[in-house]
């Protein structure tokens, strides 16, 4: 199935976009994963926001944000807040979203890419060319690993 992808800066998001992406992030990270954390961390203003919608463009299926960060003095493009609505999981939406994000970074930022991945998703991110570069650590009470894709 083909999905409709959109990538927008903070200023380009309309109120419906903003409501839907915050709703999805809350649904996945706070409700499903039972993780009370500070989602509104100030990073959204500096990010571009990637969405995948149904062909009718009505339902938000998946989301991620892309921003730049420095780790040990090296600049990276970071992909974060990656989430897929429960009803669309297992259909390849997350993989296509990540492939779209990687392509966007290759064409526009030309930086190595990092993700702070939930540890159980290590194999998924490895299949996209990421390598684990840290020991597992807790982020908001959930085991994570730092992963990097150099090219």
RAZIHU-V599541 format. One record per residue. N is the residue number from 1. RES is the residue in three letters. D_FIRST is the distance of its C-alpha to the first C-alpha in whole Angstrom. Layout:
BEGIN
[[N/RES/D_FIRST] [N/RES/D_FIRST]]
END
This chain:
BEGIN
[[1/UNK/0] [2/UNK/4] [3/UNK/6] [4/UNK/10] [5/UNK/13] [6/UNK/16] [7/UNK/19] [8/UNK/23] [9/UNK/26] [10/UNK/28] [11/UNK/30] [12/UNK/27] [13/UNK/25] [14/UNK/26] [15/UNK/27] [16/UNK/24] [17/UNK/22] [18/UNK/25] [19/UNK/25] [20/UNK/22] [21/UNK/21] [22/UNK/25] [23/UNK/24] [24/UNK/21] [25/UNK/23] [26/UNK/26] [27/UNK/24] [28/UNK/23] [29/UNK/26] [30/UNK/29] [31/UNK/28] [32/UNK/26] [33/UNK/28] [34/UNK/31] [35/UNK/32] [36/UNK/34] [37/UNK/34] [38/UNK/34] [39/UNK/30] [40/UNK/32] [41/UNK/34] [42/UNK/34] [43/UNK/31] [44/UNK/29] [45/UNK/31] [46/UNK/31] [47/UNK/27] [48/UNK/24] [49/UNK/22] [50/UNK/18] [51/UNK/16] [52/UNK/12] [53/UNK/11] [54/UNK/9] [55/UNK/9] [56/UNK/12] [57/UNK/13] [58/UNK/15] [59/UNK/14] [60/UNK/15] [61/UNK/12] [62/UNK/14] [63/UNK/17] [64/UNK/19] [65/UNK/23] [66/UNK/24] [67/UNK/28] [68/UNK/31] [69/UNK/33] [70/UNK/36] [71/UNK/37] [72/UNK/40] [73/UNK/41] [74/UNK/38] [75/UNK/35] [76/UNK/31] [77/UNK/28] [78/UNK/27] [79/UNK/24] [80/UNK/24] [81/UNK/23] [82/UNK/20] [83/UNK/18] [84/UNK/15] [85/UNK/16] [86/UNK/17] [87/UNK/15] [88/UNK/11] [89/UNK/13] [90/UNK/12] [91/UNK/9] [92/UNK/9] [93/UNK/9] [94/UNK/13] [95/UNK/13] [96/UNK/10] [97/UNK/13] [98/UNK/16] [99/UNK/15] [100/UNK/15] [101/UNK/18] [102/UNK/20] [103/UNK/19] [104/UNK/20] [105/UNK/23] [106/UNK/24] [107/UNK/24] [108/UNK/26] [109/UNK/28] [110/UNK/29] [111/UNK/30] [112/UNK/29] [113/UNK/27] [114/UNK/28] [115/UNK/26] [116/UNK/28] [117/UNK/26] [118/UNK/27] [119/UNK/28] [120/UNK/26] [121/UNK/23] [122/UNK/25] [123/UNK/23] [124/UNK/20] [125/UNK/22] [126/UNK/23] [127/UNK/20] [128/UNK/20] [129/UNK/23] [130/UNK/25] [131/UNK/29] [132/UNK/31] [133/UNK/34] [134/UNK/35] [135/UNK/36] [136/UNK/35] [137/UNK/36] [138/UNK/35] [139/UNK/34] [140/UNK/34] [141/UNK/35] [142/UNK/32] [143/UNK/32] [144/UNK/31] [145/UNK/31] [146/UNK/31] [147/UNK/28] [148/UNK/29] [149/UNK/27] [150/UNK/29] [151/UNK/27]]
END
